[in-house]
Amino acid sequence: MLKSGLYFSFTLLVIAIALYIFFIKYTVKRGVLPKIRRIPGLDAIDEAIGRAVETGRPIFYSTGVGDLTGSVMSQTLAGLSLLNYVARKAAEYKASLTYLAAVPSIVPIAEDMFKSAFRENYRPEQILYIPDQTALMATVMGVYEREKPAANFLLGALYWETIILAEAGARAGAIQVGGTGRLYQVPYVVSLCDYGLIGEELLVAGAYVSKELSQLGSVIASDILRIIIIGLSIMAFILGGLGFDLSTIFEI
């Protein structure tokens, strides 16, 4: 038996689960990519890579110190999807790309991406593994000062290393694209980066470039669920203004 007052919440949960299952299966079954609006921050990725090619300066990429476990896993995976996209573009245009790895479990994944993208041009030093947050920040400040990157990507589960990496990129004159779903780092991304992917935008961008049908299906389900919640909120506001007792509705 459900506790009294939780029936409405349970109903919304069931609707949400049903929407996700339906649209994930429906999208995969049809095999047709749904249309998703392009995000300015996603367009900026191509612009930043193009600038690196024109200037002959390198590209640096970091997914932060977030791991592939826990609540930040989805952000890290989105950052890795975008890394794969950047690696393929950089290989296509023969640009120099270095990934700043801070989590050991991500290193073999990044290596596989780089080997697949760059093929015979792959170099092991393209993966710079620094297994400590403080060391990562200190290393980046020195490397960026020497290399003067044209583009700096900070996309993933970012922690307090964000402000140092973004500040170092800004001092080097790089175009910076940042993105995270971690609330405390959003102000640094917005203030120090030229373009930002905030919250769900990062996840949508990762699904967009990966072309994974199941991920794109979940994006559609999220949008419909958001419309339902907004509609219910508006209805509650109107009914409350008309004097209806909403507690009888939400405690069914």
C-alpha positions in Angstrom: 0.0 0.0 0.0 1.2 3.5 -0.8 1.4 6.1 2.0 -1.5 8.5 2.0 -0.7 11.6 0.0 1.7 9.9 -2.4 -0.8 8.6 -5.0 -0.5 11.6 -7.2 3.4 11.5 -7.2 3.2 7.8 -7.9 0.9 8.4 -10.9 3.4 10.9 -12.3 6.2 8.5 -11.8 4.4 5.7 -13.7 3.6 8.2 -16.5 7.2 9.2 -16.7 8.5 5.6 -16.9 5.9 4.8 -19.5 6.9 7.8 -21.7 10.6 6.9 -21.5 10.0 3.2 -22.4 7.6 4.0 -25.2 9.7 6.7 -26.9 13.0 4.8 -26.5 11.5 1.7 -28.1 9.5 3.6 -30.7 12.5 5.6 -31.8 14.7 2.5 -32.0 12.1 0.5 -33.8 11.5 3.2 -36.4 15.2 3.8 -36.9 14.5 7.4 -37.8 16.5 10.3 -36.1 14.0 12.7 -34.5 14.5 16.4 -35.2 16.2 18.2 -32.4 16.8 21.9 -32.3 20.5 22.8 -32.7 22.0 24.4 -29.6 24.3 27.5 -30.1 27.0 25.9 -27.8 27.0 22.8 -30.1 27.5 25.0 -33.2 30.4 26.7 -31.4 32.3 23.4 -31.2 32.7 23.4 -35.0 33.7 27.0 -34.9 36.4 26.4 -32.3 37.8 23.5 -34.2 37.9 25.6 -37.3 39.8 28.3 -35.6 42.4 25.9 -34.3 42.9 24.6 -37.9 43.2 28.1 -39.3 45.7 29.3 -36.6 47.7 26.0 -36.3 47.2 26.1 -32.5 46.2 23.1 -30.5 42.8 22.0 -29.0 42.5 20.9 -25.3 39.5 18.9 -23.9 38.6 18.0 -20.4 35.5 16.2 -18.9 36.5 17.2 -15.4 37.1 14.9 -12.5 33.7 13.3 -12.6 33.7 9.5 -12.7 31.5 6.9 -14.6 29.6 6.1 -11.4 27.0 7.8 -9.3 24.8 10.8 -10.1 27.4 12.4 -12.4 27.7 9.4 -14.7 25.3 10.8 -17.3 27.2 14.1 -17.5 30.5 12.2 -17.9 29.1 10.0 -20.7 27.7 13.1 -22.5 31.2 14.7 -22.2 32.7 11.6 -23.7 30.2 11.5 -26.6 31.2 15.1 -27.4 34.9 14.1 -27.1 34.4 11.4 -29.7 32.8 14.0 -32.0 35.6 16.5 -31.4 38.3 13.8 -32.0 36.8 12.8 -35.3 36.5 16.4 -36.5 40.1 17.2 -35.4 41.4 14.1 -37.2 39.4 15.1 -40.3 41.0 18.5 -40.4 44.4 17.4 -39.0 44.2 19.6 -35.9 46.2 18.9 -32.7 43.9 17.6 -29.9 44.9 16.7 -26.3 42.6 15.1 -23.8 43.2 16.0 -20.1 42.3 12.7 -18.3 41.7 12.9 -14.6 39.9 9.5 -14.0 41.8 6.2 -14.7 38.7 4.4 -15.8 38.1 6.9 -18.6 41.7 6.6 -20.1 41.1 3.4 -22.1 37.8 4.8 -23.4 39.5 8.0 -24.6 42.4 6.0 -26.1 40.0 3.9 -28.1 38.2 7.0 -29.4 41.5 8.6 -30.4 42.8 5.5 -32.1 39.6 5.1 -34.0 39.5 8.8 -35.1 43.2 9.5 -35.8 44.2 5.9 -36.9 47.9 5.9 -38.0 48.3 9.5 -36.8 47.4 8.7 -33.2 50.0 9.5 -30.6 49.9 8.3 -27.0 50.8 11.8 -25.7 47.4 13.0 -27.0 46.0 11.5 -23.7 47.5 13.5 -20.9 46.7 11.5 -17.7 46.9 13.5 -14.4 45.4 11.5 -11.6 44.9 14.3 -9.1 42.7 17.4 -9.2 45.3 19.8 -7.8 48.0 18.5 -10.1 45.5 18.8 -13.0 45.0 22.5 -12.3 48.7 23.2 -11.9 49.6 21.3 -15.0 47.0 23.0 -17.1 48.2 26.5 -16.1 51.7 25.7 -17.3 50.7 23.8 -20.5 48.2 26.4 -21.6 50.7 29.2 -21.0 53.3 27.4 -23.3 50.9 25.9 -25.9 48.5 28.8 -26.3 45.5 26.7 -27.4 43.0 28.0 -29.9 40.1 26.0 -28.4 39.4 24.8 -24.9 36.5 22.4 -24.2 35.3 21.8 -20.6 32.3 19.4 -21.0 31.3 16.9 -18.4 30.9 16.6 -14.6 33.0 19.6 -13.6 34.1 20.3 -10.1 36.2 23.2 -8.7 38.9 22.6 -11.2 36.6 24.5 -13.6 37.6 28.0 -12.6 41.4 27.2 -13.1 41.0 25.5 -16.4 38.7 28.1 -17.8 40.8 31.0 -16.5 43.9 29.4 -18.0 42.1 29.0 -21.3 40.9 32.6 -21.2 44.4 33.9 -20.5 45.7 31.9 -23.5 43.1 33.5 -25.8 41.2 30.3 -26.6 37.6 30.0 -27.7 36.0 28.2 -24.8 33.0 25.9 -24.8 31.9 24.7 -21.3 29.1 22.5 -20.2 28.0 20.9 -17.0 25.0 19.9 -15.0 26.6 20.6 -11.6 24.9 23.7 -10.2 27.9 25.1 -8.3 30.1 25.2 -11.5 27.5 26.8 -13.8 28.4 30.4 -12.8 32.1 29.8 -13.8 31.1 28.2 -17.1 28.8 31.2 -17.9 31.3 33.9 -16.8 34.5 32.4 -18.2 33.4 30.5 -21.4 32.3 31.9 -24.7 29.6 29.3 -25.1 27.9 27.2 -22.5 25.8 24.0 -22.4 23.9 24.2 -19.1 22.3 21.3 -17.4 20.2 19.3 -19.7 21.7 21.0 -22.8 24.9 19.0 -22.2 23.0 15.7 -22.2 21.0 16.6 -25.3 24.2 17.7 -27.1 25.8 14.3 -26.2 22.8 12.5 -27.6 22.8 14.7 -30.7 26.3 14.0 -31.7 26.3 10.3 -30.8 23.1 9.7 -32.9 22.2 7.0 -30.4 18.5 6.3 -31.0 17.7 5.3 -27.5 19.3 8.5 -26.1 17.4 10.6 -28.6 14.2 8.8 -27.7 14.7 9.7 -24.0 15.2 13.4 -25.0 11.7 13.4 -26.6 10.2 11.7 -23.5 11.8 14.4 -21.3 10.3 17.2 -23.4 6.8 15.7 -23.3 7.1 15.1 -19.5 8.2 18.7 -19.1 5.1 19.9 -21.0 2.9 17.8 -18.8 4.4 19.2 -15.6 4.2 22.8 -16.9 0.5 22.2 -17.9 -0.3 20.8 -14.4 1.4 23.8 -12.8 -0.6 26.3 -14.8 -3.8 24.3 -14.0 -3.0 24.3 -10.3 -2.3 28.1 -10.4 -5.7 28.8 -12.1 -7.7 26.5 -9.9 -6.0 27.9 -6.8 -6.9 31.4 -7.9 -10.5 30.3 -8.3 -10.7 29.0 -4.8 -10.4 25.3 -5.3 -8.7 23.3 -2.5 -5.8 21.7 -4.4 -4.8 19.6 -1.4 -7.7 17.3 -2.3 -6.3 16.8 -5.7 -2.7 16.2 -4.9 -3.4 13.9 -2.0 -5.6 11.5 -3.9 
